[in-house]
Amino acid sequence: MVLLFQALCVALAYGAFCRAVHLNKKALLRLRVAVTAICGVALFGLYLTLATTWLPDLLHTLLVGVFWLYMLAFSKTWPPQGIPPQMQRPVGYQHTRPHPSR
């Protein structure tokens, strides 16, 4: 179970890294945050199994596996180089914060 969990964590982190390589300022902020968080959590899960005494159970392994399957299915919508058009900011988009007094 531990080896499967570790393999899934490595696969999930690698998939997120491959997407992160193509992210730039044109990508939506929520996409950049999500890809970074997925990679970070997968690496943290790998760290927990290698450097501590924590052992994943079936539920943890299934959750990482489902996330990996989701990333695998979603990879079909990504172009070979770049970001899908629906994940890019519209041209001329400027993020503005609401005024604190409103």
Beta strands, then each sheet from edge to edge (+ up, - down):
end
